[in-house]
Amino acid sequence: MTKNNCRVYLVDDDAEMRASTTQWLELAGHEVRVFVDAPSALAEIDADLDGVVVTDVRMPKMDGMSFLARLTALDADLPVILVTAHGDVQMAVEAMRRGAYDFIEKPFEPERLLDILQRAGEKRRLVLENRELRRRLDGPGNLEQRLIGNCPGIRRLREEILDIAATDAPVLIQGETGTGKEVVARCLHEYSTRKQGRYVAVNCGAVPESMYESELFGYEKGAFTGADKRRIGRFEYAHGGTLFLDEIGTMPLPLQVKVLRALQEREVVRIGGNEPQAVDLRLISATNADLQAECAAGRFRRDLYYRINVVELRVPPLRERGGDILLLFDYFCARAAETYRRPAPPLQPAAAGRLMAHDWPGNVRELKNIAERYVLSSLSGEQRLAAVLGGARQVASETPRAGLQELLRQYERQLLEQSLARHRGDIQAVLDELGLPRRTLNEKMSRHQLDRRNFLMDGESS
């Protein structure tokens, strides 16, 4: 296809209309995929669909307006063109209000639809190109951009991820709530040989007990009341990729037996079915509980524990990460400032000390929330941080775990690290930014054991 053509997902219950529209779209150079109804099209459409949807409005099973609602919920930027012989101005206005790219009434000139498709296809290409650029900037090209931090625990975690990602060994990620266990799981997938496969995440704590089996293993049509079509479970859906079971310690005991069997036999049987379905996947699990204690209490099966815990990774809580607190706060403030189009006021030393002294029971998730509220706050100076941390009284009552000298030392090191990282080890740029004499900067870098070579761009000599 040329840049003026696109992939068209054509949905229409009228066989003659499907055939004629397909014929002249293909003659115009478009690639056409045809569907007789909206549900069958939805089964083939995902959030990064490389194409444009053209759909009739009056259809059985699901009408075009309902179909449009499902598509915009999946991807608000997906171009959807509605076609109907029963349209009117009111329907056209409503369709556009609900997110349709355009609206066309039957009968219509083929050239009109081709013109709309050209514009819609170009818009879609730009959207997907921007998303790909964002993925490259935020994606797995640099693990340090995904797992931000310089504390020993995070550096060790990055090394462990790179060491085991290419294997299919089951991994159990241990960490408190909010520490970033799912970020670790995604990194394992994105650095693995299965990165082209699906990454399927299941929050075990959010699945009702009555739905566990159907959610994980799927069901056949007619397996129970309401099962009007076959549903593929998460195990099958992750075939060829990675299955992430978050908060696996909350899984009911009866389901643990079935999960263990599925992992051992590498197959599942859908509810209401007889034929086993082969599954080839890499399992990553996560928990904020002590699973050995859960095993001792009889709430978690030891045989399943040993099956999922071939490799164990620990994500340190934020209170153990020292200067990473300021680094992460700076990062989240910058992202929030970009998202909300608001300035991110720099932290004063006293405010930085308060951040370092906070206990962070919600870990990185709490810090991200505080950073966003800090950027959005209308208060000024020290009041801003005091307010978002829960009020000046609460902040003042917190007892620092380290003395003032240690807090200032950590803050100074963090400022140096951030400046060196920002300027890729360019000492002159760091001197200009921090306003320091060369000798003073050298002394401080020596005291904090900072080496500019660790901040150079790849391939640059020291």
WOPE-V733515 format. One line per field, one symbol per residue. burial: # if it has 9 or more other C-alpha atoms within 8 Angstrom, else .. Layout:
burial: ???
//
This chain:
burial: ....#########....#...#.###..####.#####.###........#######.#..###..###.##..#..#######.......#..##..#######.......##.###.###.##.##.....#.#.###..#.#####.#.###.##.###.###..########.####.#############.####.####......############...#..#.##################.#.#.###..###...########...#.##########..#..##....##..##.####.##.#####.##########.###.##....#.#......########.#.#######.######......########.##.##...........##.##.##.######.#####..##.........#...##.....#..##......
//
